[in-house]
Amino acid sequence: MEIKFSDLRSSYDLIVIGSGPAGMTLAHKYEERTGNSVLILESGGRSETGSDNARKLSLVDATGDLSATQYAFHNQRVFGGTSIVWNGWCQVLEKRAFLNDEWPFSYDDLYAYYPPAADILDVPEAVHRNPETPFPDNANVVYRPYYFSPPTRFNVAFDEWVSSNANVDILFNHSVTAVNTRGGIAASVSILESSGSRPVPTEVFGNEIVLAAGGVQNARLLQLSLPGDNKLPVGRYFCEHPHLYQYADLVLDELKLQQVKDKHTSWIVHAIALSSEFCSEHFLVSATFQVRNTESATHNILGRSRRTIAGRTHIRAEMVSLGQNRITLSDNRRDSLNQPVAHVGLKFNPQEIRAACDHLNAELVRSGLGRMGIQPEKFNIGGGGHMMGSTRMGNDPGNSVTDAQGRVHGIENLYVAGSSLFPSVAAANPTLTIVALSLRLADYLSRRQ
């Protein structure tokens, strides 16, 4: 239920920081499984109009290829988190990441959580039953559509549950300033009113504490909380999804596309890609190629006149996780709670995307599936608003922040939820995987009781 500051209990079984897709999924499933007490801390209000003070806390310093505005917009501090501006795009993560052993568990382990995640997001089950289909003439090229959630707004979907459940408290307009660790245990969180009107932090104790504050703020909170001598690579390996709009002309054989595309739902955007196996073999980043503003026409492919669909392609691509793309605490700027804001530095590598385009074009032409037009020498790269990888999971504390469950290395009961866990990001939009990972963590935490 929604509570006032004065109604806070001294301790909870589970404290969840953030009420977006990761936090709400985790809190709901954990409480459903255990019946234990849960506190959800939301920096913003129940609505956008009540979140003005918190919104300013999302401001960052930024260098590199994306603006500070991009990061702030995709860190919505309000009930429901960034789901309130989400457009609903869904794909399962490509297998390529697991072929290269970048994740600390198997693809089948993650895949088991996609069906319930799809139910939560109200996505057709084809999103996990039929994520991609190889073309008959060339299995190196696959049809990999995007499926759509309505989109699910987590403030709407979970409002009744939060409002009526006696086991769950949600406190709005209060921000976590630190997780207090003592002897390898996360004992409590310190919170301040987001307006800054209550200058002395309040300490709330929790048996389990989960950061679900987004790809930038999860890293910042850990940097504000961990001892200065901590060696975990918090904030490093930060990633976004490069987006290239209206990149080049793409022509596809219409009949061959009809043979592979899903005919059972209209909630899809058609896209093609190179297979995971082909990308791994040729050391390519994953990318999906969507044909926009399509029209049927006749084009010559391999010397034969074919019915085609043609249009400008939009590319949504993977970027390689690199330590120099990172989040740090700003040396120059503090927020209204007198804490250093996040500094985000990220640079894309256009040559990675160019290589994927060259290989796709070669495979299309080789098998008569189509062709890509002349690629521009200069092009603009934007971001998808997908903040990933800054607290990546793995088995080695030297190059990861959490273990395979999302538990911060060296701290018994502190966990991370969300896309900041991704050790590699593929090209799929992350929300479906965020929800799947949160369900997985909820199962783990429930078993610990």
SEKOL-708100 format. One record per residue (C-alpha): residue in one letter; x, y, z. Coordinates in nm, 2 decimals. Layout:
SEKOL-708100
(node 'A' (X Y Z))
...
This chain:
SEKOL-708100
(node 'M' (0.00 0.00 0.00))
(node 'E' (0.11 0.36 -0.05))
(node 'I' (0.25 0.49 0.28))
(node 'K' (0.38 0.81 0.42))
(node 'F' (0.73 0.86 0.55))
(node 'S' (0.60 0.83 0.91))
(node 'D' (0.45 0.49 0.83))
(node 'L' (0.78 0.32 0.75))
(node 'R' (0.86 0.01 0.93))
(node 'S' (1.21 -0.02 1.08))
(node 'S' (1.29 -0.32 0.87))
(node 'Y' (1.16 -0.53 0.57))
(node 'D' (1.24 -0.87 0.43))
(node 'L' (1.30 -0.71 0.09))
(node 'I' (1.38 -0.36 -0.01))
(node 'V' (1.35 -0.28 -0.39))
(node 'I' (1.49 0.05 -0.51))
(node 'G' (1.28 0.16 -0.82))
(node 'S' (0.93 0.08 -0.94))
(node 'G' (1.00 0.02 -1.31))
(node 'P' (0.97 -0.31 -1.50))
(node 'A' (1.27 -0.47 -1.31))
(node 'G' (1.16 -0.35 -0.96))
(node 'M' (0.79 -0.41 -0.99))
(node 'T' (0.83 -0.76 -1.15))
(node 'L' (1.07 -0.86 -0.88))
(node 'A' (0.87 -0.73 -0.59))
(node 'H' (0.54 -0.88 -0.72))
(node 'K' (0.68 -1.23 -0.78))
(node 'Y' (0.88 -1.24 -0.46))
(node 'E' (0.58 -1.13 -0.24))
(node 'E' (0.35 -1.38 -0.43))
(node 'R' (0.59 -1.66 -0.36))
(node 'T' (0.68 -1.58 0.00))
(node 'G' (0.42 -1.35 0.16))
(node 'N' (0.71 -1.16 0.31))
(node 'S' (0.72 -0.78 0.37))
(node 'V' (0.84 -0.57 0.08))
(node 'L' (0.93 -0.20 0.06))
(node 'I' (0.94 -0.03 -0.28))
(node 'L' (1.12 0.30 -0.28))
(node 'E' (1.04 0.53 -0.57))
(node 'S' (1.23 0.85 -0.61))
(node 'G' (0.94 1.02 -0.80))
(node 'G' (0.57 1.04 -0.74))
(node 'R' (0.26 0.84 -0.83))
(node 'S' (0.23 1.06 -1.14))
(node 'E' (0.45 1.27 -1.36))
(node 'T' (0.31 1.59 -1.23))
(node 'G' (0.42 1.49 -0.88))
(node 'S' (0.77 1.40 -0.98))
(node 'D' (0.93 1.74 -1.07))
(node 'N' (1.19 1.73 -0.79))
(node 'A' (1.29 1.37 -0.87))
(node 'R' (1.31 1.44 -1.24))
(node 'K' (1.60 1.68 -1.18))
(node 'L' (1.79 1.40 -1.00))
(node 'S' (1.82 1.21 -1.33))
(node 'L' (2.04 1.48 -1.48))
(node 'V' (2.39 1.37 -1.57))
(node 'D' (2.71 1.50 -1.72))
(node 'A' (2.78 1.33 -2.06))
(node 'T' (3.07 1.31 -2.31))
(node 'G' (3.08 1.11 -2.63))
(node 'D' (2.81 1.02 -2.88))
(node 'L' (2.49 1.08 -2.68))
(node 'S' (2.36 1.39 -2.50))
(node 'A' (2.29 1.43 -2.13))
(node 'T' (1.92 1.47 -2.23))
(node 'Q' (1.91 1.12 -2.37))
(node 'Y' (2.02 0.97 -2.05))
(node 'A' (1.79 1.18 -1.83))
(node 'F' (1.48 1.10 -2.05))
(node 'H' (1.54 0.73 -2.02))
(node 'N' (1.57 0.74 -1.64))
(node 'Q' (1.21 0.83 -1.55))
(node 'R' (1.17 0.88 -1.18))
(node 'V' (0.80 0.81 -1.14))
(node 'F' (0.57 0.52 -1.05))
(node 'G' (0.63 0.27 -1.33))
(node 'G' (0.97 0.40 -1.42))
(node 'T' (1.07 0.42 -1.78))
(node 'S' (0.78 0.20 -1.88))
(node 'I' (0.58 0.52 -1.89))
(node 'V' (0.77 0.62 -2.21))
(node 'W' (0.84 0.27 -2.35))
(node 'N' (0.71 0.20 -2.70))
(node 'G' (0.66 -0.17 -2.64))
(node 'W' (0.93 -0.32 -2.87))
(node 'C' (1.01 -0.68 -2.77))
(node 'Q' (1.25 -0.95 -2.88))
(node 'V' (1.43 -1.23 -2.70))
(node 'L' (1.80 -1.20 -2.67))
(node 'E' (1.99 -1.35 -2.96))
(node 'K' (2.18 -1.68 -2.89))
(node 'R' (2.50 -1.52 -3.02))
(node 'A' (2.59 -1.40 -2.67))
(node 'F' (2.56 -1.74 -2.53))
(node 'L' (2.76 -1.90 -2.81))
(node 'N' (3.06 -1.69 -2.70))
(node 'D' (3.01 -1.77 -2.33))
(node 'E' (2.96 -1.41 -2.23))
(node 'W' (2.67 -1.48 -1.99))
(node 'P' (2.74 -1.68 -1.67))
(node 'F' (2.45 -1.92 -1.73))
(node 'S' (2.30 -2.10 -2.03))
(node 'Y' (2.05 -1.97 -2.28))
(node 'D' (1.81 -2.24 -2.17))
(node 'D' (1.82 -2.10 -1.82))
(node 'L' (1.72 -1.75 -1.94))
(node 'Y' (1.47 -1.89 -2.20))
(node 'A' (1.27 -2.06 -1.93))
(node 'Y' (1.16 -1.72 -1.80))
(node 'Y' (1.06 -1.57 -2.14))
(node 'P' (0.71 -1.72 -2.14))
(node 'P' (0.60 -1.57 -1.80))
(node 'A' (0.78 -1.24 -1.90))
(node 'A' (0.58 -1.23 -2.22))
(node 'D' (0.26 -1.28 -2.02))
(node 'I' (0.35 -0.98 -1.80))
(node 'L' (0.42 -0.76 -2.10))
(node 'D' (0.11 -0.89 -2.29))
(node 'V' (0.32 -0.99 -2.59))
(node 'P' (0.22 -1.27 -2.83))
(node 'E' (0.38 -1.60 -2.74))
(node 'A' (0.54 -1.61 -3.08))
(node 'V' (0.80 -1.37 -2.94))
(node 'H' (0.96 -1.67 -2.77))
(node 'R' (0.82 -1.96 -2.96))
(node 'N' (0.92 -1.82 -3.30))
(node 'P' (1.19 -1.55 -3.24))
(node 'E' (1.35 -1.61 -3.58))
(node 'T' (1.33 -1.81 -3.90))
(node 'P' (1.61 -1.89 -4.14))
(node 'F' (1.55 -1.82 -4.51))
(node 'P' (1.53 -2.14 -4.71))
(node 'D' (1.78 -2.02 -4.96))
(node 'N' (2.04 -1.90 -4.71))
(node 'A' (2.03 -2.00 -4.34))
(node 'N' (2.29 -1.73 -4.27))
(node 'V' (2.01 -1.47 -4.30))
(node 'V' (1.71 -1.50 -4.07))
(node 'Y' (1.38 -1.33 -4.04))
(node 'R' (1.38 -1.17 -3.69))
(node 'P' (1.06 -0.96 -3.63))
(node 'Y' (0.99 -0.73 -3.34))
(node 'Y' (0.68 -0.80 -3.14))
(node 'F' (0.48 -0.54 -2.95))
(node 'S' (0.35 -0.50 -2.60))
(node 'P' (0.04 -0.27 -2.59))
(node 'P' (0.28 -0.13 -2.42))
(node 'T' (0.24 -0.24 -2.06))
(node 'R' (0.27 0.05 -1.82))
(node 'F' (0.38 -0.09 -1.49))
(node 'N' (0.22 0.18 -1.28))
(node 'V' (-0.12 0.08 -1.43))
(node 'A' (-0.06 -0.30 -1.44))
(node 'F' (0.05 -0.32 -1.07))
(node 'D' (-0.15 -0.03 -0.92))
(node 'E' (-0.42 -0.25 -0.77))
(node 'W' (-0.17 -0.50 -0.63))
(node 'V' (0.04 -0.23 -0.46))
(node 'S' (-0.26 -0.04 -0.33))
(node 'S' (-0.44 -0.34 -0.17))
(node 'N' (-0.15 -0.56 -0.05))
(node 'A' (-0.08 -0.54 0.32))
(node 'N' (0.26 -0.70 0.27))
(node 'V' (0.38 -0.43 0.04))
(node 'D' (0.47 -0.07 0.12))
(node 'I' (0.55 0.18 -0.15))
(node 'L' (0.70 0.51 -0.05))
(node 'F' (0.70 0.79 -0.32))
(node 'N' (0.92 1.10 -0.36))
(node 'H' (1.21 0.95 -0.15))
(node 'S' (1.55 0.88 -0.30))
(node 'V' (1.81 0.64 -0.18))
(node 'T' (2.14 0.81 -0.12))
(node 'A' (2.34 0.50 -0.02))
(node 'V' (2.33 0.13 0.06))
(node 'N' (2.50 0.09 0.39))
(node 'T' (2.73 -0.21 0.40))
(node 'R' (2.90 -0.36 0.71))
(node 'G' (3.13 -0.65 0.70))
(node 'G' (3.02 -0.78 0.37))
(node 'I' (2.65 -0.74 0.45))
(node 'A' (2.41 -0.48 0.31))
(node 'A' (2.24 -0.37 0.63))
(node 'S' (2.02 -0.08 0.53))
(node 'V' (1.95 0.20 0.29))
(node 'S' (1.97 0.57 0.36))
(node 'I' (1.68 0.77 0.21))
(node 'L' (1.61 1.14 0.17))
(node 'E' (1.30 1.32 0.06))
(node 'S' (1.35 1.39 -0.32))
(node 'S' (1.28 1.76 -0.26))
(node 'G' (1.57 1.78 -0.02))
(node 'S' (1.34 1.94 0.24))
(node 'R' (1.44 1.68 0.50))
(node 'P' (1.82 1.71 0.51))
(node 'V' (1.91 1.42 0.74))
(node 'P' (1.90 1.07 0.58))
(node 'T' (1.68 0.81 0.74))
(node 'E' (1.81 0.45 0.77))
(node 'V' (1.58 0.16 0.67))
(node 'F' (1.69 -0.20 0.73))
(node 'G' (1.63 -0.49 0.49))
(node 'N' (1.72 -0.86 0.49))
(node 'E' (1.76 -0.84 0.11))
(node 'I' (1.82 -0.52 -0.09))
(node 'V' (1.79 -0.49 -0.47))
(node 'L' (1.89 -0.20 -0.69))
(node 'A' (1.64 -0.16 -0.97))
(node 'A' (1.71 0.20 -1.06))
(node 'G' (1.82 0.17 -1.42))
(node 'G' (2.14 0.13 -1.62))
(node 'V' (2.29 0.46 -1.51))
(node 'Q' (2.16 0.50 -1.16))
(node 'N' (2.24 0.14 -1.05))
(node 'A' (2.60 0.20 -1.12))
(node 'R' (2.59 0.54 -0.95))
(node 'L' (2.43 0.41 -0.64))
(node 'L' (2.69 0.14 -0.61))
(node 'Q' (2.97 0.39 -0.65))
(node 'L' (2.81 0.60 -0.38))
(node 'S' (2.78 0.30 -0.15))
(node 'L' (3.08 0.07 -0.19))
(node 'P' (3.40 0.13 0.01))
(node 'G' (3.66 0.34 -0.17))
(node 'D' (3.90 0.05 -0.19))
(node 'N' (3.65 -0.17 -0.37))
(node 'K' (3.80 -0.31 -0.70))
(node 'L' (3.48 -0.42 -0.88))
(node 'P' (3.44 -0.26 -1.23))
(node 'V' (3.13 -0.07 -1.14))
(node 'G' (3.02 0.16 -1.42))
(node 'R' (3.25 0.01 -1.68))
(node 'Y' (3.14 -0.18 -2.00))
(node 'F' (2.84 0.06 -2.03))
(node 'C' (2.65 0.00 -2.35))
(node 'E' (2.36 0.14 -2.56))
(node 'H' (2.20 0.01 -2.88))
(node 'P' (2.32 0.21 -3.18))
(node 'H' (2.03 0.31 -3.40))
(node 'L' (2.08 0.42 -3.77))
(node 'Y' (1.77 0.56 -3.93))
(node 'Q' (1.71 0.58 -4.31))
(node 'Y' (2.05 0.43 -4.35))
(node 'A' (2.04 0.29 -4.71))
(node 'D' (1.79 0.13 -4.96))
(node 'L' (1.71 -0.23 -4.89))
(node 'V' (1.54 -0.46 -5.15))
(node 'L' (1.40 -0.80 -5.05))
(node 'D' (1.23 -1.07 -5.26))
(node 'E' (0.87 -1.04 -5.16))
(node 'L' (0.78 -1.41 -5.21))
(node 'K' (1.08 -1.53 -5.01))
(node 'L' (0.99 -1.29 -4.73))
(node 'Q' (0.63 -1.42 -4.73))
(node 'Q' (0.76 -1.78 -4.68))
(node 'V' (0.92 -1.70 -4.34))
(node 'K' (0.72 -1.42 -4.19))
(node 'D' (0.47 -1.47 -3.91))
(node 'K' (0.12 -1.45 -4.04))
(node 'H' (-0.06 -1.49 -3.71))
(node 'T' (-0.03 -1.14 -3.56))
(node 'S' (-0.03 -0.79 -3.68))
(node 'W' (0.17 -0.67 -3.38))
(node 'I' (0.50 -0.71 -3.55))
(node 'V' (0.76 -0.51 -3.73))
(node 'H' (0.94 -0.71 -4.00))
(node 'A' (1.32 -0.72 -3.98))
(node 'I' (1.60 -0.94 -4.10))
(node 'A' (1.94 -1.02 -3.95))
(node 'L' (2.25 -1.24 -3.99))
(node 'S' (2.22 -1.56 -3.78))
(node 'S' (2.39 -1.58 -3.44))
(node 'E' (2.62 -1.86 -3.57))
(node 'F' (2.73 -1.65 -3.87))
(node 'C' (2.79 -1.35 -3.65))
(node 'S' (3.00 -1.55 -3.41))
(node 'E' (3.20 -1.72 -3.69))
(node 'H' (3.28 -1.38 -3.85))
(node 'F' (3.32 -1.18 -3.53))
(node 'L' (3.04 -0.95 -3.61))
(node 'V' (2.81 -0.75 -3.39))
(node 'S' (2.44 -0.85 -3.41))
(node 'A' (2.21 -0.61 -3.60))
(node 'T' (1.85 -0.61 -3.73))
(node 'F' (1.75 -0.45 -4.05))
(node 'Q' (1.40 -0.31 -4.07))
(node 'V' (1.26 -0.20 -4.41))
(node 'R' (1.06 0.12 -4.36))
(node 'N' (0.81 0.30 -4.59))
(node 'T' (0.80 -0.02 -4.80))
(node 'E' (0.63 -0.05 -5.13))
(node 'S' (0.59 -0.34 -5.37))
(node 'A' (0.79 -0.30 -5.69))
(node 'T' (0.98 -0.50 -5.95))
(node 'H' (1.36 -0.52 -5.92))
(node 'N' (1.63 -0.72 -6.10))
(node 'I' (1.80 -0.97 -5.86))
(node 'L' (2.06 -1.21 -5.99))
(node 'G' (1.96 -1.13 -6.35))
(node 'R' (1.59 -1.21 -6.29))
(node 'S' (1.30 -0.98 -6.25))
(node 'R' (1.13 -1.03 -5.91))
(node 'R' (0.85 -0.88 -5.71))
(node 'T' (1.01 -0.71 -5.42))
(node 'I' (0.95 -0.49 -5.12))
(node 'A' (1.18 -0.20 -5.10))
(node 'G' (1.25 0.10 -4.88))
(node 'R' (1.50 0.26 -4.65))
(node 'T' (1.63 0.04 -4.38))
(node 'H' (1.65 0.12 -4.01))
(node 'I' (1.93 -0.06 -3.83))
(node 'R' (1.93 -0.15 -3.46))
(node 'A' (2.26 -0.29 -3.36))
(node 'E' (2.47 -0.43 -3.09))
(node 'M' (2.78 -0.27 -2.95))
(node 'V' (3.08 -0.45 -2.80))
(node 'S' (3.12 -0.41 -2.42))
(node 'L' (3.43 -0.21 -2.36))
(node 'G' (3.58 -0.10 -2.03))
(node 'Q' (3.64 0.26 -2.15))
(node 'N' (3.27 0.32 -2.20))
(node 'R' (3.18 0.39 -1.84))
(node 'I' (2.98 0.57 -1.57))
(node 'T' (3.17 0.76 -1.30))
(node 'L' (3.08 1.01 -1.03))
(node 'S' (3.11 1.37 -1.16))
(node 'D' (3.39 1.58 -1.01))
(node 'N' (3.22 1.90 -1.10))
(node 'R' (2.85 1.88 -1.04))
(node 'R' (2.62 1.78 -0.75))
(node 'D' (2.24 1.74 -0.74))
(node 'S' (1.99 1.90 -0.51))
(node 'L' (2.06 1.63 -0.25))
(node 'N' (2.43 1.74 -0.25))
(node 'Q' (2.55 1.41 -0.42))
(node 'P' (2.77 1.39 -0.73))
(node 'V' (2.57 1.33 -1.04))
(node 'A' (2.67 1.05 -1.28))
(node 'H' (2.91 1.12 -1.56))
(node 'V' (2.85 0.90 -1.86))
(node 'G' (3.11 0.86 -2.14))
(node 'L' (3.02 0.65 -2.44))
(node 'K' (3.15 0.62 -2.79))
(node 'F' (3.00 0.40 -3.07))
(node 'N' (3.22 0.22 -3.32))
(node 'P' (3.07 0.27 -3.67))
(node 'Q' (3.31 0.02 -3.82))
(node 'E' (3.14 -0.26 -3.63))
(node 'I' (2.81 -0.17 -3.79))
(node 'R' (2.96 -0.12 -4.13))
(node 'A' (3.11 -0.47 -4.12))
(node 'A' (2.77 -0.62 -4.04))
(node 'C' (2.61 -0.43 -4.32))
(node 'D' (2.87 -0.55 -4.57))
(node 'H' (2.83 -0.91 -4.47))
(node 'L' (2.45 -0.89 -4.49))
(node 'N' (2.46 -0.74 -4.83))
(node 'A' (2.70 -1.01 -4.95))
(node 'E' (2.47 -1.29 -4.82))
(node 'L' (2.16 -1.13 -4.97))
(node 'V' (2.31 -1.10 -5.31))
(node 'R' (2.48 -1.45 -5.30))
(node 'S' (2.15 -1.62 -5.24))
(node 'G' (1.92 -1.39 -5.44))
(node 'L' (1.72 -1.27 -5.14))
(node 'G' (1.78 -0.91 -5.22))
(node 'R' (2.04 -0.64 -5.19))
(node 'M' (2.13 -0.33 -5.00))
(node 'G' (2.19 0.00 -5.18))
(node 'I' (2.50 0.21 -5.16))
(node 'Q' (2.60 0.27 -4.80))
(node 'P' (2.66 0.63 -4.71))
(node 'E' (3.01 0.74 -4.62))
(node 'K' (2.88 0.95 -4.33))
(node 'F' (2.58 0.87 -4.11))
(node 'N' (2.44 0.97 -3.78))
(node 'I' (2.41 0.72 -3.50))
(node 'G' (2.15 0.76 -3.23))
(node 'G' (2.07 0.56 -2.92))
(node 'G' (1.76 0.35 -2.84))
(node 'G' (1.74 0.46 -2.47))
(node 'H' (1.87 0.12 -2.36))
(node 'M' (2.11 0.17 -2.07))
(node 'M' (2.30 -0.16 -2.02))
(node 'G' (2.60 -0.34 -1.89))
(node 'S' (2.72 -0.10 -1.62))
(node 'T' (2.70 -0.36 -1.34))
(node 'R' (2.75 -0.66 -1.56))
(node 'M' (2.71 -1.02 -1.42))
(node 'G' (2.98 -1.28 -1.44))
(node 'N' (3.19 -1.53 -1.25))
(node 'D' (3.51 -1.32 -1.22))
(node 'P' (3.50 -1.02 -0.99))
(node 'G' (3.79 -0.88 -1.20))
(node 'N' (3.56 -0.81 -1.50))
(node 'S' (3.21 -0.83 -1.35))
(node 'V' (3.01 -0.67 -1.06))
(node 'T' (2.76 -0.94 -0.98))
(node 'D' (2.75 -1.32 -0.99))
(node 'A' (2.51 -1.52 -1.20))
(node 'Q' (2.22 -1.44 -0.97))
(node 'G' (2.27 -1.07 -0.97))
(node 'R' (2.43 -1.06 -0.63))
(node 'V' (2.71 -0.80 -0.59))
(node 'H' (3.04 -0.98 -0.55))
(node 'G' (3.15 -0.98 -0.19))
(node 'I' (2.82 -0.86 -0.04))
(node 'E' (2.60 -1.13 0.10))
(node 'N' (2.25 -0.98 0.04))
(node 'L' (2.29 -0.69 -0.21))
(node 'Y' (2.15 -0.76 -0.56))
(node 'V' (2.10 -0.57 -0.89))
(node 'A' (1.81 -0.61 -1.13))
(node 'G' (1.77 -0.47 -1.48))
(node 'S' (1.97 -0.43 -1.80))
(node 'S' (2.28 -0.30 -1.62))
(node 'L' (2.34 -0.67 -1.56))
(node 'F' (2.39 -0.76 -1.93))
(node 'P' (2.74 -0.87 -1.99))
(node 'S' (2.67 -0.85 -2.36))
(node 'V' (2.38 -0.67 -2.52))
(node 'A' (2.31 -0.83 -2.86))
(node 'A' (2.07 -0.61 -3.06))
(node 'A' (1.73 -0.71 -2.91))
(node 'N' (1.54 -0.44 -2.72))
(node 'P' (1.60 -0.52 -2.35))
(node 'T' (1.27 -0.50 -2.17))
(node 'L' (1.16 -0.86 -2.23))
(node 'T' (1.49 -0.98 -2.10))
(node 'I' (1.48 -0.74 -1.81))
(node 'V' (1.15 -0.89 -1.69))
(node 'A' (1.28 -1.24 -1.75))
(node 'L' (1.59 -1.18 -1.54))
(node 'S' (1.38 -1.02 -1.26))
(node 'L' (1.16 -1.33 -1.25))
(node 'R' (1.47 -1.54 -1.23))
(node 'L' (1.60 -1.33 -0.94))
(node 'A' (1.27 -1.34 -0.76))
(node 'D' (1.28 -1.72 -0.78))
(node 'Y' (1.62 -1.73 -0.63))
(node 'L' (1.54 -1.49 -0.35))
(node 'S' (1.22 -1.68 -0.27))
(node 'R' (1.42 -2.00 -0.23))
(node 'R' (1.66 -1.83 0.01))
(node 'Q' (1.38 -1.78 0.26))
